[in-house]
Amino acid sequence: MIKAFVDSSVLYASIISSSGASREILKRNNKGEIQLVITKYVVDETRDNLTAKNPDKAAALELLIDLVSFEFVDVSRKSVQDAVAYTEIKDAPVVAAAIAANCEYLLTFDKQHLLGNQRVAEKSGLTIATPGDLMQRLRTIK
């Protein structure tokens, strides 16, 4: 089974849009086709973004957390500090958590710091991709 860490941009997108790959990966998780992993840090960041940009959808986050069988992972301060050596400070908790959970994928829409960043991918051992990229892979391995 594919194990993928979901960052706040993907969680946010799954709440804002009722269609698309971000929502579809949640469905695939609940069907047992993939295992999605998050942290309290991601939930808090998503809540902050929803409150600031789409306050009418902020309550949906709590419902989503209750309905989707996410695996929650804790990450040590040292792991986050180690990740700072090769990624942006704000992304280090996400990268460190994905590594700690033994994820294969880190799902994100962060084009500025994560997507296409070979250094982060190489140092972390993660495949950094969009939900659409993962959906494409799932279609090819069926």
C-alpha positions as CSV (number, residue, x, y, z in Angstrom):
1,M,0.0,0.0,0.0
2,I,1.2,3.5,-0.8
3,K,1.7,5.7,2.2
4,A,1.6,9.5,1.6
5,F,2.0,12.5,3.7
6,V,-0.5,15.3,3.0
7,D,0.5,18.9,3.6
8,S,-1.8,21.7,4.4
9,S,-2.1,22.9,0.8
10,V,-3.7,19.5,-0.2
11,L,-5.9,19.3,2.9
12,Y,-7.1,22.9,2.2
13,A,-7.8,22.0,-1.5
14,S,-9.8,19.0,-0.4
15,I,-12.1,21.2,1.6
16,I,-12.4,24.0,-0.9
17,S,-13.2,21.9,-3.9
18,S,-15.7,19.0,-4.0
19,S,-13.9,17.5,-7.0
20,G,-10.3,17.0,-8.1
21,A,-7.4,14.9,-7.0
22,S,-7.2,16.2,-3.5
23,R,-10.7,15.1,-2.7
24,E,-10.2,11.8,-4.6
25,I,-7.1,10.8,-2.6
26,L,-9.2,11.1,0.6
27,K,-11.8,8.7,-0.9
28,R,-9.0,6.3,-1.9
29,N,-7.6,6.5,1.6
30,N,-11.0,5.5,3.1
31,K,-11.3,2.6,0.5
32,G,-7.9,1.3,1.8
33,E,-6.1,1.9,-1.4
34,I,-3.6,4.3,0.1
35,Q,-2.7,5.5,3.6
36,L,-2.7,9.2,4.2
37,V,-0.6,10.7,7.0
38,I,-0.9,14.1,8.7
39,T,0.2,15.9,11.8
40,K,-1.3,18.4,14.2
41,Y,1.0,21.0,12.6
42,V,-0.7,20.4,9.2
43,V,-4.2,20.6,10.8
44,D,-3.4,23.8,12.6
45,E,-1.9,25.4,9.5
46,T,-4.9,24.4,7.4
47,R,-7.3,25.8,10.1
48,D,-5.4,29.1,10.1
49,N,-5.5,29.3,6.3
50,L,-9.2,28.4,6.1
51,T,-10.1,31.0,8.9
52,A,-8.2,33.7,7.0
53,K,-9.3,32.9,3.4
54,N,-12.5,30.9,3.6
55,P,-14.0,31.3,7.1
56,D,-17.3,29.8,5.9
57,K,-15.5,26.5,5.3
58,A,-13.4,26.4,8.5
59,A,-15.8,24.1,10.3
60,A,-15.5,21.5,7.5
61,L,-11.9,20.8,8.6
62,E,-13.1,19.2,11.9
63,L,-15.6,17.1,10.1
64,L,-13.0,16.0,7.6
65,I,-10.6,14.9,10.3
66,D,-13.4,12.9,12.0
67,L,-14.5,11.2,8.8
68,V,-11.2,10.4,7.1
69,S,-9.0,7.7,8.6
70,F,-5.7,9.7,8.6
71,E,-2.7,8.3,10.4
72,F,-1.4,11.0,12.7
73,V,2.3,11.1,13.3
74,D,4.4,13.0,15.9
75,V,7.8,14.2,15.0
76,S,10.8,15.0,17.2
77,R,12.4,18.5,17.4
78,K,15.7,16.9,16.3
79,S,14.1,15.5,13.2
80,V,12.7,18.9,12.3
81,Q,16.1,20.5,12.9
82,D,17.7,17.9,10.7
83,A,15.3,18.7,7.9
84,V,16.1,22.4,8.1
85,A,19.5,21.6,6.7
86,Y,18.0,21.0,3.3
87,T,14.5,22.5,3.3
88,E,12.8,25.8,4.2
89,I,12.1,26.3,7.9
90,K,8.3,26.4,7.4
91,D,8.4,23.1,5.5
92,A,10.8,21.2,7.8
93,P,8.1,19.9,10.1
94,V,6.2,18.5,7.1
95,V,9.3,16.8,5.6
96,A,10.4,15.5,8.9
97,A,7.0,14.0,9.7
98,A,6.8,12.3,6.3
99,I,10.1,10.7,6.9
100,A,9.2,9.7,10.5
101,A,6.1,8.0,9.2
102,N,8.0,6.1,6.5
103,C,6.0,7.7,3.7
104,E,6.8,7.1,0.1
105,Y,5.1,10.3,-1.0
106,L,4.9,13.9,0.2
107,L,1.8,15.4,-1.4
108,T,1.8,19.2,-1.9
109,F,1.0,22.1,-4.2
110,D,4.0,24.1,-2.9
111,K,5.8,24.9,-6.2
112,Q,8.0,27.4,-4.6
113,H,9.8,25.2,-2.0
114,L,8.9,21.5,-2.5
115,L,7.7,20.5,-5.9
116,G,10.6,20.1,-8.3
117,N,13.1,20.6,-5.5
118,Q,15.6,17.8,-6.2
119,R,17.7,18.6,-3.0
120,V,14.7,18.0,-0.7
121,A,13.6,14.9,-2.6
122,E,17.1,13.4,-2.5
123,K,17.9,14.2,1.1
124,S,14.5,13.1,2.4
125,G,14.1,10.0,0.2
126,L,10.5,11.2,-0.6
127,T,8.7,11.4,-3.9
128,I,7.3,15.0,-3.8
129,A,4.3,15.2,-5.9
130,T,0.8,16.6,-6.3
131,P,-2.3,14.6,-5.6
132,G,-2.9,14.4,-9.3
133,D,0.5,12.8,-9.8
134,L,-0.4,10.1,-7.2
135,M,-3.8,9.5,-8.8
136,Q,-2.0,9.0,-12.2
137,R,0.3,6.4,-10.6
138,L,-2.7,4.6,-8.9
139,R,-4.4,4.3,-12.3
140,T,-1.3,2.8,-13.9
141,I,-0.7,0.1,-11.2
142,K,-4.3,-1.2,-11.2
